[in-house]
Amino acid sequence: MDIDCDLLRKLQLVELDIAKEIKRICDKHNINYFLAYGTLLGAVRHKGFIPWDDDMDIGMLREDYEKFLKIADKELDSQYVLKHWFNDETYHLCFAKVMKKGTLALESASKRASEQGIYVDVLPYDNVIVSNQKQKKFIYVVARMLLIKCKVYPWLEKKGINIKKYIMYLPIRLFVVFFSRNFLIKKFDKMMRQYNFLNTEYVCSFGDYYRKSFKRMWLNEFMDLSFENLMFKSLKNYDEYLKIAYGNNYMQLPPKMERTGHSIVDIKF
């Protein structure tokens, strides 16, 4: 289904309520967080959601992320649920989601997996050594193995099967039968944390499969930014972060054909 403007706005407002709940818990327990990726870009460029965006991203350094998971599990309002790969055996992502119960936002690639509610992503940032290509390749492969293991099929799109992706994933589909989901998660989790005992110059969110790394010092200083007439924490040096994520001209609107969100095939409020 293509989300019309009214439906998209309704989805965004549900996500905003979820983000307010995340903010409430973080403010109460002195947990540092920041608007990340397209959500931060929306705050800077639009003072709120990018008009065609259909999700929210909140980032945290690993220490704050682990603290948030422990507290949120107990303190989230009853209308929300925390999901991550250690508390949901159908979950495949290396970051958490806070979802609203009784809702649905089903993407085409996941339509054979368990139903997923409307959510906000909570992304942990871990230390990385940028020159470690072995780690980068490992994360790339295991992330895709987990997709298949959890019945998420990237070759399924709104218009049908993407033949190029279908062929690309054939070796992974054959190889993944030899490994359990728990084995893959433990390996992935260990690889993400392997440099957290070092004071590395760079960090990254492995939810982005290690394509973009950011200077750690940028994630240690915060300021407030307006997002949909509410104040959320942002990186003080958001300009450099957004240049890495979206290029030097991030304030310019992309071509109309690139103004798309996730491939949502079913939605319920």
Secondary structure per residue as TSV (DSSP state, phi and psi in degrees):
chain	resnum	aa	ss	phi	psi
A	1	M	-	360.0	145.1
A	2	D	-	-95.0	128.7
A	3	I	-	-80.4	122.1
A	4	D	-	-76.6	171.1
A	5	C	H	-59.9	-42.4
A	6	D	H	-66.5	-41.8
A	7	L	H	-67.5	-40.7
A	8	L	H	-62.9	-41.8
A	9	R	H	-65.3	-37.8
A	10	K	H	-63.7	-41.0
A	11	L	H	-61.5	-45.5
A	12	Q	H	-60.7	-38.8
A	13	L	H	-69.0	-33.3
A	14	V	H	-65.1	-43.2
A	15	E	H	-63.1	-38.0
A	16	L	H	-62.3	-40.6
A	17	D	H	-62.0	-40.6
A	18	I	H	-63.4	-44.5
A	19	A	H	-61.9	-36.8
A	20	K	H	-63.3	-36.9
A	21	E	H	-68.5	-39.7
A	22	I	H	-62.4	-44.6
A	23	K	H	-60.4	-42.7
A	24	R	H	-57.4	-47.8
A	25	I	H	-65.9	-43.3
A	26	C	H	-64.3	-43.0
A	27	D	H	-65.2	-39.4
A	28	K	H	-64.9	-35.6
A	29	H	T	-111.7	17.4
A	30	N	T	54.3	45.4
A	31	I	-	-99.5	122.8
A	32	N	-	-75.4	136.7
A	33	Y	-	-145.9	168.8
A	34	F	E	-156.1	149.4
A	35	L	E	-64.5	135.1
A	36	A	-	-125.4	159.2
A	37	Y	H	47.6	-128.2
A	38	G	H	-64.2	-25.1
A	39	T	H	-70.1	-41.7
A	40	L	H	-66.4	-42.4
A	41	L	H	-59.4	-41.3
A	42	G	H	-62.2	-41.2
A	43	A	H	-62.8	-42.2
A	44	V	H	-75.1	-44.6
A	45	R	H	-89.6	-31.0
A	46	H	H	-123.4	-3.3
A	47	K	S	62.1	23.8
A	48	G	S	173.0	-151.2
A	49	F	-	-62.3	140.4
A	50	I	-	-59.0	129.9
A	51	P	T	-51.5	-31.7
A	52	W	T	-102.7	4.7
A	53	D	-	-80.3	144.8
A	54	D	-	-126.5	20.1
A	55	D	-	-149.6	169.3
A	56	M	-	-127.1	142.3
A	57	D	E	-122.5	129.8
A	58	I	E	-123.9	128.8
A	59	G	E	-106.0	154.6
A	60	M	E	-151.1	143.4
A	61	L	E	-65.0	154.0
A	62	R	H	-50.9	-44.3
A	63	E	H	-59.5	-43.6
A	64	D	H	-69.8	-37.2
A	65	Y	H	-60.5	-47.4
A	66	E	H	-63.8	-38.6
A	67	K	H	-64.6	-42.5
A	68	F	H	-61.6	-44.0
A	69	L	H	-58.8	-43.7
A	70	K	H	-65.2	-42.8
A	71	I	H	-77.6	-42.3
A	72	A	H	-63.6	-33.6
A	73	D	H	-56.0	-30.1
A	74	K	H	-102.0	-29.1
A	75	E	H	-107.7	-7.1
A	76	L	S	-59.3	141.1
A	77	D	-	-54.1	147.7
A	78	S	T	-61.8	-16.9
A	79	Q	T	-81.7	-4.8
A	80	Y	E	-119.3	159.8
A	81	V	E	-138.8	141.5
A	82	L	E	-94.7	128.9
A	83	K	E	-124.8	133.0
A	84	H	-	-153.2	173.6
A	85	W	T	-72.8	-6.4
A	86	F	T	-96.7	-7.6
A	87	N	T	-122.7	4.3
A	88	D	-	-143.7	112.0
A	89	E	T	-73.7	-3.3
A	90	T	T	-101.6	-0.1
A	91	Y	-	-87.6	139.7
A	92	H	-	-121.7	-5.9
A	93	L	-	-90.3	150.9
A	94	C	S	-88.6	11.6
A	95	F	S	-133.7	167.2
A	96	A	E	-95.2	162.5
A	97	K	E	-130.2	140.6
A	98	V	E	-104.4	119.4
A	99	M	E	-113.4	154.3
A	100	K	E	-92.6	126.2
A	101	K	T	-63.6	147.5
A	102	G	T	78.4	6.3
A	103	T	-	-111.9	170.8
A	104	L	E	-146.0	131.9
A	105	A	E	-141.0	88.5
A	106	L	E	-98.8	124.2
A	107	E	E	-92.7	154.0
A	108	S	G	-58.3	-41.0
A	109	A	G	-67.8	-22.6
A	110	S	G	-104.6	8.9
A	111	K	T	-70.0	-11.4
A	112	R	T	-96.7	-6.3
A	113	A	S	-90.7	-178.5
A	114	S	-	-63.7	149.1
A	115	E	-	-63.7	145.6
A	116	Q	-	-121.5	137.5
A	117	G	-	-84.9	174.4
A	118	I	S	-66.2	136.0
A	119	Y	E	-143.0	167.8
A	120	V	E	-124.9	131.4
A	121	D	E	-77.9	139.0
A	122	V	E	-120.0	111.9
A	123	L	E	-105.6	122.7
A	124	P	E	-81.6	142.5
A	125	Y	E	-111.2	126.5
A	126	D	E	-116.0	158.1
A	127	N	E	-66.5	142.0
A	128	V	E	-138.6	153.2
A	129	I	-	-108.0	109.4
A	130	V	T	-57.8	-30.5
A	131	S	T	-77.2	-6.7
A	132	N	-	-79.6	88.2
A	133	Q	H	-71.5	-26.5
A	134	K	H	-62.3	-43.9
A	135	Q	H	-63.2	-42.3
A	136	K	H	-61.2	-45.9
A	137	K	H	-66.8	-39.4
A	138	F	H	-61.5	-48.3
A	139	I	H	-60.3	-42.7
A	140	Y	H	-58.1	-47.0
A	141	V	H	-71.9	-47.8
A	142	V	H	-67.2	-35.9
A	143	A	H	-58.9	-40.8
A	144	R	H	-75.1	-30.8
A	145	M	H	-64.8	-38.9
A	146	L	H	-66.6	-35.3
A	147	L	H	-55.2	-51.4
A	148	I	H	-65.8	-40.9
A	149	K	H	-62.2	-31.4
A	150	C	T	-100.2	17.0
A	151	K	T	61.1	41.1
A	152	V	-	-110.6	122.7
A	153	Y	-	-118.3	99.4
A	154	P	T	-61.6	-19.0
A	155	W	T	-79.5	-7.3
A	156	L	E	-88.8	120.3
A	157	E	E	-126.5	173.5
A	158	K	T	-54.9	-38.4
A	159	K	T	-87.5	-0.2
A	160	G	E	125.3	-149.8
A	161	I	E	-86.4	129.8
A	162	N	-	-85.7	104.9
A	163	I	H	-60.5	-40.2
A	164	K	H	-60.2	-46.9
A	165	K	H	-67.7	-37.4
A	166	Y	H	-58.7	-45.1
A	167	I	H	-68.8	-40.4
A	168	M	H	-60.6	-35.2
A	169	Y	T	-86.3	-5.4
A	170	L	H	-57.1	-48.3
A	171	P	H	-60.3	-38.8
A	172	I	H	-66.7	-39.9
A	173	R	H	-63.1	-34.6
A	174	L	H	-75.2	-40.2
A	175	F	H	-73.3	-33.5
A	176	V	G	-68.9	-19.1
A	177	V	G	-64.6	-17.1
A	178	F	G	-87.9	-1.5
A	179	F	S	-130.3	143.9
A	180	S	-	-84.9	159.0
A	181	R	H	-59.6	-44.2
A	182	N	H	-61.9	-39.1
A	183	F	H	-63.1	-45.7
A	184	L	H	-64.2	-40.9
A	185	I	H	-64.4	-44.2
A	186	K	H	-62.4	-40.2
A	187	K	H	-66.3	-44.5
A	188	F	H	-61.8	-48.2
A	189	D	H	-61.6	-42.0
A	190	K	H	-64.2	-41.7
A	191	M	H	-65.4	-38.0
A	192	M	H	-62.7	-38.1
A	193	R	H	-91.4	-0.9
A	194	Q	T	-63.5	-23.1
A	195	Y	T	-109.4	11.7
A	196	N	T	-71.9	-9.7
A	197	F	T	-87.9	-7.5
A	198	L	S	-100.8	157.2
A	199	N	-	-95.4	73.5
A	200	T	-	-75.0	159.3
A	201	E	S	-76.0	-29.1
A	202	Y	E	-119.8	153.5
A	203	V	E	-132.4	163.6
A	204	C	E	-152.4	163.0
A	205	S	E	-97.9	118.4
A	206	F	G	-72.2	-7.4
A	207	G	G	-65.1	-19.8
A	208	D	G	-97.1	14.2
A	209	Y	T	51.4	37.2
A	210	Y	T	65.2	24.4
A	211	R	S	-81.2	-28.5
A	212	K	-	-128.5	129.4
A	213	S	-	-119.0	148.5
A	214	F	E	-128.5	150.8
A	215	K	E	-65.9	132.3
A	216	R	G	-58.6	-37.0
A	217	M	G	-63.2	-23.5
A	218	W	G	-68.8	-24.4
A	219	L	G	-96.5	12.7
A	220	N	S	-111.2	-8.5
A	221	E	-	-122.8	132.6
A	222	F	E	-126.6	159.6
A	223	M	E	-145.7	168.1
A	224	D	E	-94.3	138.3
A	225	L	E	-127.5	147.1
A	226	S	E	-80.5	130.9
A	227	F	E	-138.0	111.6
A	228	E	T	54.6	43.7
A	229	N	T	66.0	17.9
A	230	L	E	-122.5	153.6
A	231	M	E	-99.2	123.9
A	232	F	E	-123.0	156.6
A	233	K	E	-71.8	140.3
A	234	S	E	-132.8	164.5
A	235	L	E	-69.7	135.8
A	236	K	T	-61.9	-38.1
A	237	N	T	-97.7	52.9
A	238	Y	H	-65.5	-26.1
A	239	D	H	-61.9	-47.3
A	240	E	H	-66.7	-39.2
A	241	Y	H	-59.5	-47.5
A	242	L	H	-69.7	-31.5
A	243	K	H	-64.5	-40.1
A	244	I	H	-65.9	-43.6
A	245	A	H	-74.3	-37.7
A	246	Y	H	-131.2	1.3
A	247	G	-	95.7	164.8
A	248	N	T	-63.7	-24.6
A	249	N	T	-100.7	37.3
A	250	Y	T	-63.5	-18.7
A	251	M	T	-77.6	-14.1
A	252	Q	S	-83.9	140.5
A	253	L	-	-70.3	140.3
A	254	P	-	-73.2	166.5
A	255	P	-	-57.7	152.4
A	256	K	G	-55.8	-36.0
A	257	M	G	-67.2	-18.2
A	258	E	G	-97.3	2.0
A	259	R	-	-88.9	74.1
A	260	T	-	-130.6	159.5
A	261	G	-	-112.4	-148.1
A	262	H	-	-75.0	161.8
A	263	S	-	-86.4	74.6
A	264	I	E	-82.4	126.7
A	265	V	E	-107.8	-14.1
A	266	D	E	-155.7	139.7
A	267	I	E	-145.1	137.2
A	268	K	E	-140.9	144.6
A	269	F	-	-109.1	360.0
